[in-house]
Amino acid sequence: KEEHEKSILNKEKAQQTEMIKGLKSKEKQLVAEISKQKKLADNLNKQIENIIAEEARKAAEAAAREKNRKADTKGGYAMTQQERQMSGDFSKNQGILPLPISQPGSIIVHYGEQKYQDLKYVQNSSKGIDIQTKQGASALAVFDGIVSKVFALPGFNTSIIVRHGNYLSVYANLSSINVKAGEKVKTGQSLGKIFIDGKQNNMTVLHFQLWKDTQRLNPESWLRK
């Protein structure tokens, strides 16, 4: 009987050892994937920052020639009277902007520091939010504005920046687009189709960011609940 019980205990111990090995292997894979996604996100954010800085530089040059242009903050985007009006209208819509998707969806990655239940020592920070929606969904403009830039980056496919005075909204991970740089868009207008990831069970996720000049904003505090 003792030998039988010992055999069972040894078997259970071997099973536990294998399970721990499996968990450690899974943890390594998760850490590697998080690290990969962080690098892609860093590239996206760097590109956005460069675009914003370049537009501010060009606006400052225009302000030196045109008296009607003025920035709210030092180094900020020098706005025309029309852009200033748009910026003021945008600011009045905090908390009531529509979700930037054409189909129902939910936020799966929130703004700011990310916590992982099984990886308490792994930290990551999101500069925007990820919204998962249905296949075939489009990204929608959250407010009237002008398409500032259209660009592509690995990991985020095609991205669009829409300017609303000195506010900007960013729509990343699009598979196709319906607009071009310099085009005026209206609230709720389709900007393009959101990428469907066939390698990840056809997940359809839009990465969305909000900025004011060079300051990142928490999109969740601006979107309608």
C-alpha positions, 0 to 999 in steps of 0.5 A, spaced: 500 500 500 505 504 501 509 503 495 502 504 491 501 511 494 508 513 493 507 511 486 501 516 485 505 521 489 511 521 484 506 521 478 503 527 481 509 530 482 512 529 475 505 532 472 506 538 477 513 539 474 511 538 467 505 543 468 510 548 471 515 547 465 509 549 461 507 555 465 514 558 464 514 556 457 507 560 456 510 566 460 516 567 456 512 567 450 507 572 453 513 576 455 516 576 448 510 578 445 509 584 449 516 586 448 514 585 440 508 589 441 511 595 445 517 596 440 511 596 434 507 601 439 514 605 440 515 606 432 508 608 431 508 613 437 515 616 434 512 617 427 506 621 430 510 625 434 515 627 428 508 628 424 506 633 430 512 636 430 513 638 423 506 640 422 507 645 428 514 647 425 510 649 418 504 652 422 510 657 425 513 659 419 506 660 416 504 665 422 511 669 421 507 671 414 500 671 416 498 675 422 491 671 423 495 665 426 497 664 433 498 658 438 495 657 444 502 654 447 509 655 446 511 650 441 504 649 439 500 649 433 499 656 430 492 656 428 488 660 423 481 663 426 477 657 423 482 652 426 481 656 433 473 655 432 474 648 430 478 647 436 474 650 441 468 646 438 472 640 439 473 641 447 466 642 448 465 635 446 469 632 452 465 626 454 460 625 448 465 624 442 462 618 439 466 611 438 470 611 432 467 604 430 461 603 425 460 596 429 459 595 436 465 594 440 469 594 446 475 597 449 480 591 450 487 595 452 486 601 456 490 608 456 496 608 461 500 603 465 497 595 463 497 590 468 498 583 467 494 578 472 500 572 470 506 577 469 506 582 475 513 584 474 512 586 466 510 593 465 507 596 459 504 603 457 499 604 452 499 611 449 492 610 446 486 605 447 485 598 443 477 597 441 475 590 438 469 590 434 466 586 428 469 583 422 468 588 416 467 594 421 470 601 419 474 607 423 469 613 423 471 620 424 470 622 432 469 630 430 469 634 424 476 636 421 481 635 416 486 629 414 492 631 416 496 625 414 496 618 412 502 613 413 503 606 414 507 602 419 509 595 420 504 592 425 499 597 425 498 597 417 495 604 415 494 610 420 490 616 419 491 623 423 485 627 423 486 635 425 481 638 429 484 645 430 490 644 435 487 637 437 488 631 433 485 624 433 489 618 430 486 611 427 491 606 426 491 598 424 486 600 417 487 595 411 484 600 406 482 607 407 477 612 404 480 619 405 486 622 403 491 628 406 488 635 406 481 632 405 475 635 410 471 630 414 465 630 418 463 627 424 461 619 423 464 619 416 468 612 414 475 613 414 477 606 412 476 599 414 479 596 420 484 590 419 482 583 420 487 579 423 487 572 420 493 569 424 489 571 431 482 568 430 480 574 425 480 579 431 478 586 428 482 591 433 482 599 432 488 603 435 485 610 437 489 616 440 487 623 442 492 629 442 492 636 444 498 639 441 504 635 443 500 632 449 497 625 449 490 625 452 486 619 455 481 617 449 476 614 454 475 621 458 473 624 451 468 618 448 461 617 450 460 612 455 
